[in-house]
Amino acid sequence: MRCLRSIVAFAVVTLLAVHAAPAPVPGQSTFTADRYVESVAGNLPIVLTAPHGGALKPDSIANRKEGVLGADLKTLELARALAAELFARTGRHPALVASHLHRSKLDPNREIKEAAQGDPIAESAWRDFHAAIHAALDATVARHGFAFLIDLHGHSHPIARLELGYALDSAQLNRSDATFDASGLIALSTLRDLHARSGPALAPSALIRGPRSLGALYQAAGLRAIPSPQEPQPGANPFFAGGYIVRTYAAAPDTPKVDGLQIETYRIGVRDTSENRARFARLTADVLTPFLREHYAFDLAAKK
């Protein structure tokens, strides 16, 4: 009897191995059956998300009645441009998760109730989108020991600058460096794990808006950005602090080894033409290279 059980167990294991899903190929897109969610496998420690660049408006999904309903135009194309630039430099791919539904049908950057507003098909797409992010982050952390999440958006605020969202709002950023450093707010940010690993030698304000911050690197590259040494505080101006995606996957304490930010891009000069999207991609790769090297000992410049 024991021998029979062993034979059966071996047969089951063999059958599962034969029918197991093949490992994702870096750079290759896969879609859900309805083609509402796209996932691109990666082998860099970077995960890109594009929740608001979709164009599909199927009649089978009810229109959302509340919240922001307009798309962030050309943000999916912007994400693809950045992915292409990173591959050109490194020979490797970032992971990418994109929603192809128009925001009037689904807003994946909200919790499910506001995102889908009761429509069961939209709710299913929301779950697929977030399952894909989970899978991409888990695979990236398993491969590299960390993941850096970049959630790409587009704004129409009157000031043409990149808004870097670390899950810290205007009131939290509108403090002096000393007050901010003493506040403990860095523990609520999307760089909480990086700061915890860095220790007291790196002040919270330096990480968010110091001379080697992402904002400072963007400014040096020629793209106006906030927060940065030049523009450390939003003041009373409109500012997107970072939404559901980065708060759930980078700022939450139950997602260790994941850092990142939401980047709100302006349209003219960044998203409006393929040339400008390519320029943004080049400059972003320029910015990420020293940042990842200094904080994660990862050399993005090494082509393999």
C-alpha positions, 0 to 999 in steps of 0.5 A: 500500500505504501508503495502504491501511494508513493507511485501515485504521489510521484505521478501527481508531481510529474503531471504537475511539472509537465503542466506547470506554467512556463517561466515568464520571459523578460520583456514578453507581454502577457494579457488577461483573457479579456485583455484588460490587464497587461504584464511584462516580465522583468529582470531588472529591480524596477517595476513600472505601473501605468494605471491610467493610460488605457483606452478601452471602453467596453459596453459590458462595463458600466461607466463610473459615476464618481471620481476622476474619469479622464485618462492620463494621456500617453502615460502608457506610452511613456512607461513603454518608452522608459522600459525601452530605454532601460533595455537599450542601456542594460540589455535587461527589462523592467517589469511593467503592469498596465491597465488597458481600461479607460479610467471612466471604466476602472481606476486601479489607483483607488481601492476597489469600491471607488475604483470599480463602483460596483461593476463585477467585471471592473472589480475582476479587472481590478483584482487582476491588475493588483495581482499582477503588481504583487507577482511582479514585485514578489519576483523582483524581490526574489531575484534582486533582494529589493524592488523599486516601484515607479507609478507613472501618471500625468497631471494638468496643474499650472506649474510644468514640473514633475511631482514626485509622490512619496505618500507625503502630502503638502502639509507634511512637506511644508515643514523645515528640514529640522521639523520634518526630520524630527517628525518621523514622517519618513516611516509613512513614506514610500522610501520607508524601507530604504531609510530604515536600512540607511540608518541615522547617517541619512536624514529623512529630508536629505532622502526626500529633497536633499542634494542627492535626492531623486528631485535633485537628480532630475533638476540637474538633468534639466527636468523641473521637479518637486520636492527637490533642493530648489523646490522643497515644499509645495506651499499652496500649489496643487501637488499629488502626493501619491495614491493607492498603488504606491501607498499599498506597495511601497509605503505599507509596512507589510511590503518590506524590501519595496521602495518607490514613488509616484511620478506625475508628469506634465504633458507638453515637453514630457508626454506630448510627442514620442521625442519628448517621451524618449527624452524623459526616458533617457533622463529618468534612466540618467537619474535612476543610475546614480540613485540605485548605485548609491542606495542599493549597490545596483549598477544600472549602467552595466550591460549584461 
